Amino acid sequence: MKKFVRVAAAVIAVLLAVAIVAPMALRGKIAAIVKHEANELLQARLDFEKLDISLLRHLPHASLEIRGLTLVGVGRFEGDTIAAAERISVVVDLFSLFGDEGFEVTKIILASPELHARKLADGAVNWDVMKPAEETPGEEEPAAAEPSAFRLRIRDFRISDACIRYEDDSSRMRFYTEPLSLRLRGDMSAARTDLALKLDASRIRFVSGGVPLLSGAEAEVEATIAADLENNRFTFTDNTFRLNAIVLSLDGWAQLKENGAVAMDVSAGCGKVQFKDVLSLIPAFYTKEFRSLSASGELSLAVWAKGELAGSQLPAFGVKGEVHNGSFQYSSLPKAVTDIEIVAGVSNPGGTMNATVIDLSKCSLRMAGNSLAATFHAANIVSDPSFRASVAGKVDLGAVREVYPLDKEVDLGGIITADLKVSGRMSDIEKQRYERMAASGTFVIEQLDLTVPNLPAVHLKRAAATITPRAMTLGELGVTVGRSDLSAKGQLAGYLGYLLRGDKLSGRLYVRSGLLDLNEIMAAMPASGTETPATAEPAAEPIRAIEVPKNLDLSFNAELQKILFNKMTIDNLAGEMRMAGGALSLDRLTMGLFGGKASVSGRYSTAADPARPALRLDLSLAGASFAQTFDELEMVRQLVPIFAETGGDYSLSLDMNAKLDSTMSPDLQSIDATGEIRSANIRVQNIAAFDALAKAINNDKLRRIEARDAAIRFAIRNGRIVTQPFDLKLAGTDVNLSGSTGLDRTIDYTARVSMPASAAGGVLETLNVKIGGTFSSPKITLGVKEAAEETIKNVVDRQIQKLTGSESLAEEVDKQKENLRAEIDKQAENLREEARKAGEKLVSAAQSQRDKLVEEASKKGALAKLAAGKAGDKLVSEAEKQAANLSAEAEKQIVRLNEKLSANE
């Protein structure tokens, strides 16, 4: 007995050792296989943090657990996480791990998975991650597929706490739910089995075409499906589907055929349900005090489909819903909505989608004494939709608060009266055969008031429109939005195609306004973008550029007294504007701008890229203020900071092309412009660059500039303003200036400054000055070498003039030949003396400049003083060289004079 116990213990110990060691040995193999197979099959990156294998947890089966799995897109979806899971557990047959026939999977558990499916506007999808099958060249038939490395015999499939998100940019559809739990049980390896399905989903949000249809909804599915897996036939028995408070039953069968078609005979219905259950499907009711809502009336709903679904071929199907004697009332409010009658259906006899008929034969209600009724019918919805619609009634918006619990901050009032009828075919609209259409009626809104938190208050005094098949006539419109007011009248053609299919809307409007505050309006505009995956409303985005719709062709005759945009104030705008093809064009608009008068033509276009509007501007401006321009225009503050300290008026001609960013500010690197600025009166002071210039050349008059009749031609390219040389007359000092200013506020200018008579003994007439650095921290470089060369030339020219006068040397010899030698010697000594004195003055001026540099630098420390001393020494050395050159040049002139005298003798 003891021996048996010892043997048994040894066997158990060996088995335990194998159970512990084997997973460690197989872990790397399995991980490598999974990643390798995934990379071979997928055009996306699959990765995971950890893979564990256990032989003990589910004996006699083994379990594989993957943690931190991610599937990330590539190419156009680079960085887009398509799928992720906190944990994936797979239970497999233990012995299949050691064979070559693959793994037999019996259970799969997904914990906290996240799925993000996305479809772009052009139809590309991020879940198309399988690599296309490779064909071997020369083979007529595809090679036989190798047997799968996995054999499914799933008995239990579970998903817990899933987050699913779907985005379709082509249809503006969004779907989101979290959490979602699913459990599917059954023997997938059996020929016939019963599949038990249970699904729970919460916080469901569904948006179609930008309109939220579900928000914060709940769904539950409990189904038992008889599955004939050999024939791919599934029979639905004892199945229920619940969406909020509505419970549907599903009966029938569906079968997947070998050709890919799906045959079906299914029906769903809810019998008679309470009208309150219907309201639970509407986000505005289900998320707003739904428990305090009482309702009466019943809904009947029937859905069925019979036939085959194969490509574009549809089975026969029908959906019919009716609401009779419906009403609802909130317990906290005094009045109810009553007499709700709805009869609606969608049907198709089988075939194509074009055979579908949509019919809303009745939709009516009464609200606080007001009635409203509407109908709609559509057929041939794909090839050539035919339609008829009507709406009639009167709605007192002020009564809405008596029947629906609006937020306390929301105020709503006004009267809407409508009596409209329209019918026809879409082909008649497209071909403008309006005589075949029927459209008539009026639509009037009076005294509408709307106050909503974080938005400017809206007051519409009156809007009245009449319709014919050809056009809608806007007889009057008067509205205020916050501080802004606007009135308009005119006519719009093609409104039916615009409303039904988004076709082009054309027309002409006459627009008037006393104040148009674009800052207030743009700040309140909802930002377009992706829906926020949550029950809360999407978070607000920064202000975006205004997009001009491509399907509008409208002409505006505008008279706008004041427009506020950013810091700009535009007064008395008048002229023609046209909106067409995604662009707003201006034709010789006149306006008050920057304190002056402007004439503007140009074009603002979002046709190519709504996020980067293109701007073309032809501007003529007269009598504008430098200070006001700097204060109101951000571009000027960045490119020409000198305007901050500039007074006076100016006139401007400008031809500019530029790109704007998402906030409608110019992208300075994209500006390409030419123009001319003129001013009869410029006043500039306290500019560091001019202070440094005045100090460098010892002329305090340059600290304050009061220029008259300045004309400056300029160009803006590659982020720099480049000016052609222009003259400034500054209190007796002439300055010729040219150069450029950059995005980084760096300056690179050359100033040619006229010198006073006292400069270098009156022999230095002009001085070149390089102005670099920035306007706030300028760097001044004096053209000492050029000044010295000019001084030498002036001294020599003066001495020659003194010597020869206005007559030639030969004539002087003829007149006074006997005294010429003595005179030449005398003038030679004078020439040497003048050259010596001019040289001494140059050196003295350089030494004085050196002392000033050292004195200023000593305030900044020893290193600065040392650097200034070296720079000053170089300046003195250069002056000494030029003084020597001056003496040498004088000697050359003396030699020439003696040579001419000898030749005449």
Buried (B, 14 or more C-beta within 10 A) or exposed (E): EEEEEEEEEEEEEEEEEEBEEBBEEBBEEBBEEBBEEBBEEBEBBBEBEEBBBBBEBBEEBBBBBBBBBBBBBBEEBEEBBBBBBBBBBBBBBBEBBEEEEBBBBBBBBBBBBBBBBBBBEEEBEBBEBEEEEEEEEEEEEEEEEEEEEEBEBBBBBBBBBBBBBBBBBEEBBBBBBBBBBBBBBBBBBEEEBBBBBBBBBBBBBBBBEEEBBBBBBBBBBBBBBBBBBEEBBBBBEEBEBBBBBBBBBBBBBBBBEEEEBBBBBBBBBBEEBBBBBBBBBBBEBBBBEBEEBEBBBBBBBBBBBBBBBBEEEBBBBBBBBBBBEBBBBBEEBEBBBBBBBBBBBBBBEBBEEBBBBBBBEBBBBBBBEBEBBBBBBBBBBEEEBBBBBBBBBBBBBBBBBBBBBBEEEEBBBBBBBBBBBBBBBBBBBEEEEBEEBEBEBEBBBEEBBBBBEEBBEBBBBBBBBBBBBBBBBBBEBBBBBBBBBBBBBBBBBBBBBBEBEEBBBBBBBBBBBBBBBBBBBBBBEEEEEEBEBEBEEBEEEEBBBBBBBBBBBBBBBBBBBBBBBBEBBBBBBEBEBBBBBBBBBBEEBBBBBBBBBBBBBBBBBBBEEBEBBBBBBBBBBBBBBBBBBBBBBBBBBBBBBBBBBBBBBBBBBBBBBBBBBBEBEBBBEBBBBBBBBBBEBBBBEEBBBBBBBBBBBBBEEBBBBBBEEBEBBBBBBEBBBBBEEBBBBBEEBEBBBBBBBBBEBBBBBBBBBBBBEEBBBBBBBBBBBBBBBBBEEBEBEBBBEEBBBBBBEBBBEBBBEEBBEEEEBEEBBEEEEEEBEEEBEEBBEBBBEBBBBBBBBBBBBBBEBBEBBBEEBBEEEEEBBEBBBEBBBEBBEBBBBBBEBBBEBBEEBBEEBEEBBEEEE
